[in-house]
Amino acid sequence: MLPVQKIINVETGQGKASLTFTAQWYPHITAYIKRTGGSAHSVVLQGSINNVDWVDIGAALTTDGILTNYVAANGYIWYLYYRIYITTNTGGTLNAWMGAGGV
């Protein structure tokens, strides 16, 4: 298991990406997103093999909660690099943490 890392720290903007989380060989990724204040947000988990080209994984999250790299139709989708992309954030402050584990 990799240590949990804070990848978004009191972000008020939108159209921005979090810090990059490197999953190494661990196949299971979980991110927790927490909004304080504001009226709405939308964030999506993204993965990349080269830390340059990013692909959305699963559906966007519009409430506090978790995002994972498990998609029901496909199972676990593994990438070396992960991040959270903030598509919208209306007046709130976002924080997010990410960790990885599994074998």
Z-matrix of the N, CA and C atoms (Angstrom, degrees):
N
C 1 1.437
C 2 1.525 1 109.12
N 3 1.336 2 115.60 1 138.70
C 4 1.461 3 120.55 2 175.35
C 5 1.525 4 109.77 3 -91.16
N 6 1.323 5 117.75 4 149.62
C 7 1.463 6 119.61 5 176.57
C 8 1.531 7 110.87 6 -62.75
N 9 1.313 8 115.80 7 146.82
C 10 1.461 9 121.13 8 175.51
C 11 1.523 10 108.39 9 -69.90
N 12 1.339 11 115.70 10 136.29
C 13 1.462 12 121.29 11 179.95
C 14 1.521 13 110.01 12 -121.29
N 15 1.314 14 116.54 13 142.80
C 16 1.464 15 120.76 14 173.55
C 17 1.520 16 106.85 15 -82.54
N 18 1.339 17 116.39 16 119.22
C 19 1.462 18 120.27 17 -175.48
C 20 1.522 19 113.19 18 -109.79
N 21 1.337 20 117.77 19 -14.54
C 22 1.466 21 122.50 20 171.60
C 23 1.518 22 106.76 21 -131.54
N 24 1.329 23 116.69 22 125.99
C 25 1.457 24 121.61 23 -176.10
C 26 1.529 25 109.82 24 -123.33
N 27 1.321 26 116.91 25 106.06
C 28 1.467 27 125.91 26 178.64
C 29 1.534 28 112.68 27 43.60
N 30 1.328 29 116.15 28 53.21
C 31 1.468 30 122.41 29 179.37
C 32 1.524 31 110.14 30 -84.08
N 33 1.326 32 116.18 31 130.27
C 34 1.461 33 121.49 32 178.59
C 35 1.524 34 112.17 33 -107.72
N 36 1.323 35 118.33 34 -8.29
C 37 1.460 36 121.39 35 -175.81
C 38 1.512 37 113.42 36 -90.78
N 39 1.317 38 114.53 37 -176.90
C 40 1.465 39 122.47 38 176.17
C 41 1.514 40 108.66 39 -140.83
N 42 1.347 41 116.62 40 170.03
C 43 1.453 42 120.14 41 -175.02
C 44 1.514 43 111.59 42 65.95
N 45 1.340 44 116.25 43 33.27
C 46 1.462 45 122.44 44 -175.79
C 47 1.519 46 110.71 45 -132.06
N 48 1.328 47 115.03 46 154.43
C 49 1.462 48 121.46 47 176.74
C 50 1.522 49 110.19 48 -105.65
N 51 1.323 50 114.90 49 150.99
C 52 1.462 51 121.49 50 175.77
C 53 1.524 52 109.92 51 -73.95
N 54 1.316 53 115.30 52 179.60
C 55 1.451 54 120.28 53 167.44
C 56 1.528 55 108.32 54 -62.20
N 57 1.304 56 117.33 55 155.75
C 58 1.459 57 122.02 56 178.24
C 59 1.523 58 110.01 57 -83.42
N 60 1.334 59 115.37 58 136.11
C 61 1.460 60 122.80 59 176.11
C 62 1.521 61 107.23 60 -108.03
N 63 1.337 62 117.77 61 126.10
C 64 1.460 63 121.92 62 179.13
C 65 1.520 64 108.96 63 -97.37
N 66 1.333 65 115.86 64 118.52
C 67 1.468 66 121.21 65 -173.89
C 68 1.522 67 113.80 66 -85.34
N 69 1.324 68 117.89 67 -10.31
C 70 1.454 69 122.51 68 -175.36
C 71 1.528 70 108.87 69 54.73
N 72 1.316 71 119.12 70 -127.67
C 73 1.466 72 121.35 71 -178.82
C 74 1.526 73 112.80 72 -98.11
N 75 1.335 74 117.85 73 2.46
C 76 1.455 75 120.47 74 -176.59
C 77 1.534 76 111.35 75 -74.58
N 78 1.328 77 117.79 76 129.33
C 79 1.466 78 120.19 77 -172.48
C 80 1.532 79 115.72 78 -88.48
N 81 1.324 80 119.33 79 -15.20
C 82 1.460 81 120.65 80 -174.08
C 83 1.526 82 110.09 81 -113.16
N 84 1.324 83 115.91 82 118.26
C 85 1.466 84 123.02 83 -177.46
C 86 1.523 85 109.15 84 -113.06
N 87 1.330 86 116.69 85 136.35
C 88 1.457 87 121.73 86 173.80
C 89 1.519 88 108.86 87 -133.92
N 90 1.333 89 115.46 88 133.14
C 91 1.464 90 121.62 89 175.32
C 92 1.521 91 107.90 90 -122.23
N 93 1.325 92 115.80 91 138.90
C 94 1.462 93 121.93 92 176.06
C 95 1.519 94 108.21 93 -113.73
N 96 1.343 95 116.75 94 127.88
C 97 1.458 96 123.23 95 -178.19
C 98 1.525 97 108.69 96 -116.75
N 99 1.337 98 116.02 97 133.87
C 100 1.462 99 122.45 98 -179.55
C 101 1.528 100 109.10 99 -131.90
N 102 1.336 101 115.99 100 125.00
C 103 1.464 102 120.87 101 176.17
C 104 1.523 103 109.10 102 -106.57
N 105 1.328 104 115.96 103 137.89
C 106 1.455 105 122.57 104 174.42
C 107 1.523 106 107.36 105 -117.14
N 108 1.329 107 117.17 106 124.41
C 109 1.460 108 121.17 107 179.98
C 110 1.513 109 111.97 108 73.13
N 111 1.318 110 115.38 109 -172.48
C 112 1.453 111 120.58 110 179.77
C 113 1.508 112 112.64 111 71.85
N 114 1.323 113 115.23 112 -179.32
C 115 1.461 114 119.24 113 -175.78
C 116 1.518 115 113.96 114 -119.06
N 117 1.327 116 119.15 115 -17.75
C 118 1.470 117 119.97 116 -177.41
C 119 1.520 118 110.61 117 -165.17
N 120 1.327 119 114.64 118 152.65
C 121 1.461 120 120.26 119 169.95
C 122 1.527 121 108.50 120 -153.55
N 123 1.320 122 115.60 121 161.18
C 124 1.453 123 122.82 122 174.13
C 125 1.523 124 107.55 123 -144.23
N 126 1.330 125 115.55 124 124.32
C 127 1.459 126 121.12 125 179.14
C 128 1.522 127 108.84 126 -132.41
N 129 1.321 128 115.87 127 152.62
C 130 1.458 129 120.31 128 179.50
C 131 1.529 130 109.22 129 -134.92
N 132 1.326 131 116.09 130 144.73
C 133 1.461 132 122.30 131 173.91
C 134 1.521 133 107.91 132 -79.46
N 135 1.329 134 116.40 133 134.13
C 136 1.457 135 121.24 134 177.53
C 137 1.520 136 109.57 135 -125.94
N 138 1.344 137 115.55 136 149.34
C 139 1.453 138 121.58 137 177.58
C 140 1.514 139 111.15 138 -126.69
N 141 1.348 140 115.27 139 156.41
C 142 1.461 141 121.21 140 -179.91
C 143 1.525 142 109.62 141 -150.71
N 144 1.304 143 116.53 142 144.24
C 145 1.458 144 121.61 143 173.23
C 146 1.524 145 110.80 144 -85.70
N 147 1.353 146 117.09 145 -33.93
C 148 1.461 147 121.07 146 -173.16
C 149 1.528 148 114.48 147 -112.79
N 150 1.331 149 119.13 148 4.02
C 151 1.463 150 124.39 149 -179.03
C 152 1.535 151 111.94 150 65.55
N 153 1.333 152 116.18 151 21.46
C 154 1.469 153 121.92 152 178.14
C 155 1.526 154 110.41 153 -128.35
N 156 1.324 155 116.51 154 -51.10
C 157 1.465 156 122.73 155 -177.89
C 158 1.527 157 108.73 156 -96.79
N 159 1.353 158 117.26 157 120.74
C 160 1.456 159 122.37 158 -172.32
C 161 1.519 160 111.42 159 -113.27
N 162 1.338 161 115.73 160 143.31
C 163 1.459 162 123.71 161 -179.18
C 164 1.526 163 108.27 162 -127.39
N 165 1.336 164 117.08 163 134.95
C 166 1.465 165 121.17 164 175.21
C 167 1.525 166 109.87 165 -68.03
N 168 1.334 167 115.86 166 140.74
C 169 1.457 168 121.97 167 176.68
C 170 1.517 169 107.53 168 -117.96
N 171 1.325 170 117.00 169 115.76
C 172 1.459 171 120.65 170 178.02
C 173 1.519 172 112.82 171 72.50
N 174 1.312 173 114.44 172 -165.07
C 175 1.471 174 121.84 173 -176.05
C 176 1.527 175 111.07 174 -90.90
N 177 1.316 176 115.68 175 159.49
C 178 1.464 177 121.90 176 177.31
C 179 1.524 178 110.15 177 -69.70
N 180 1.314 179 115.74 178 153.04
C 181 1.458 180 123.50 179 176.35
C 182 1.527 181 107.96 180 -106.38
N 183 1.330 182 116.22 181 130.03
C 184 1.470 183 120.45 182 -177.64
C 185 1.529 184 112.48 183 -119.41
N 186 1.320 185 116.95 184 10.74
C 187 1.466 186 122.40 185 176.03
C 188 1.524 187 107.72 186 -134.82
N 189 1.316 188 117.71 187 173.00
C 190 1.458 189 119.67 188 169.99
C 191 1.520 190 107.04 189 -62.62
N 192 1.313 191 117.01 190 144.08
C 193 1.452 192 118.72 191 177.75
C 194 1.508 193 112.10 192 156.56
N 195 1.342 194 114.77 193 -157.22
C 196 1.459 195 119.92 194 -174.97
C 197 1.521 196 112.12 195 -116.29
N 198 1.317 197 113.78 196 153.56
C 199 1.457 198 123.66 197 168.99
C 200 1.520 199 106.52 198 -123.91
N 201 1.333 200 117.01 199 141.49
C 202 1.463 201 121.12 200 177.16
C 203 1.522 202 109.16 201 -132.89
N 204 1.308 203 115.51 202 168.60
C 205 1.460 204 120.37 203 176.49
C 206 1.530 205 111.89 204 -91.01
N 207 1.337 206 117.02 205 19.80
C 208 1.459 207 121.54 206 174.53
C 209 1.522 208 109.27 207 -98.47
N 210 1.324 209 115.64 208 122.89
C 211 1.465 210 122.00 209 177.17
C 212 1.521 211 106.50 210 -118.96
N 213 1.327 212 117.22 211 122.93
C 214 1.468 213 121.74 212 -172.25
C 215 1.521 214 113.16 213 -50.14
N 216 1.318 215 118.20 214 -42.40
C 217 1.463 216 120.94 215 -176.42
C 218 1.526 217 112.84 216 -73.60
N 219 1.347 218 117.63 217 -20.35
C 220 1.464 219 120.61 218 -173.05
C 221 1.525 220 114.27 219 -122.25
N 222 1.325 221 118.65 220 -14.32
C 223 1.454 222 121.27 221 -172.85
C 224 1.520 223 110.20 222 82.68
N 225 1.344 224 116.83 223 -152.25
C 226 1.464 225 120.68 224 179.83
C 227 1.520 226 110.33 225 -77.37
N 228 1.322 227 115.55 226 133.04
C 229 1.460 228 122.27 227 177.97
C 230 1.515 229 106.33 228 -109.93
N 231 1.338 230 117.75 229 113.34
C 232 1.459 231 121.48 230 -173.95
C 233 1.516 232 111.66 231 -99.89
N 234 1.315 233 115.91 232 133.21
C 235 1.465 234 124.70 233 169.05
C 236 1.521 235 107.11 234 -132.41
N 237 1.309 236 117.06 235 160.55
C 238 1.458 237 121.17 236 176.64
C 239 1.527 238 111.19 237 -75.17
N 240 1.336 239 116.48 238 -36.67
C 241 1.463 240 122.02 239 -176.63
C 242 1.532 241 110.74 240 -118.37
N 243 1.326 242 115.04 241 144.02
C 244 1.465 243 121.29 242 177.48
C 245 1.532 244 109.64 243 -135.54
N 246 1.324 245 115.28 244 155.37
C 247 1.453 246 121.40 245 172.96
C 248 1.519 247 108.52 246 -156.49
N 249 1.326 248 115.78 247 167.72
C 250 1.457 249 122.82 248 172.44
C 251 1.523 250 106.47 249 -106.43
N 252 1.319 251 116.29 250 132.64
C 253 1.459 252 120.19 251 175.55
C 254 1.529 253 108.13 252 -109.48
N 255 1.337 254 116.07 253 125.90
C 256 1.459 255 122.44 254 -179.84
C 257 1.523 256 107.91 255 -90.46
N 258 1.330 257 116.40 256 105.83
C 259 1.461 258 119.21 257 179.64
C 260 1.516 259 111.53 258 -82.10
N 261 1.338 260 117.73 259 -40.98
C 262 1.467 261 121.02 260 175.98
C 263 1.522 262 109.23 261 -140.23
N 264 1.332 263 114.66 262 150.84
C 265 1.458 264 121.31 263 176.54
C 266 1.525 265 106.81 264 -157.68
N 267 1.303 266 116.89 265 104.17
C 268 1.459 267 122.37 266 -175.28
C 269 1.523 268 110.22 267 -98.19
N 270 1.323 269 115.99 268 92.96
C 271 1.455 270 122.03 269 172.31
C 272 1.510 271 116.70 270 73.54
N 273 1.309 272 119.08 271 8.46
C 274 1.459 273 120.69 272 -177.55
C 275 1.518 274 112.71 273 -107.11
N 276 1.310 275 114.89 274 172.52
C 277 1.461 276 122.91 275 174.25
C 278 1.519 277 107.51 276 -114.46
N 279 1.326 278 116.47 277 127.23
C 280 1.464 279 121.19 278 -178.29
C 281 1.517 280 111.31 279 -108.04
N 282 1.322 281 115.06 280 141.34
C 283 1.453 282 124.25 281 170.41
C 284 1.520 283 107.04 282 -130.30
N 285 1.335 284 116.76 283 147.87
C 286 1.465 285 119.30 284 178.66
C 287 1.520 286 109.59 285 -150.65
N 288 1.332 287 114.80 286 147.58
C 289 1.455 288 123.33 287 178.18
C 290 1.529 289 107.52 288 -129.12
N 291 1.340 290 115.93 289 148.74
C 292 1.466 291 119.86 290 179.88
C 293 1.519 292 109.73 291 -138.06
N 294 1.330 293 115.56 292 144.26
C 295 1.446 294 121.51 293 177.10
C 296 1.522 295 109.84 294 -144.98
N 297 1.331 296 115.59 295 167.69
C 298 1.468 297 120.64 296 -178.37
C 299 1.519 298 109.52 297 -142.92
N 300 1.322 299 114.95 298 150.69
C 301 1.450 300 120.85 299 178.00
C 302 1.508 301 110.87 300 -164.88
N 303 1.304 302 116.27 301 -164.29
C 304 1.467 303 121.25 302 179.99
C 305 1.512 304 111.33 303 93.44
N 306 1.322 305 114.05 304 171.74
C 307 1.466 306 119.75 305 178.81
C 308 1.491 307 109.91 306 -132.92
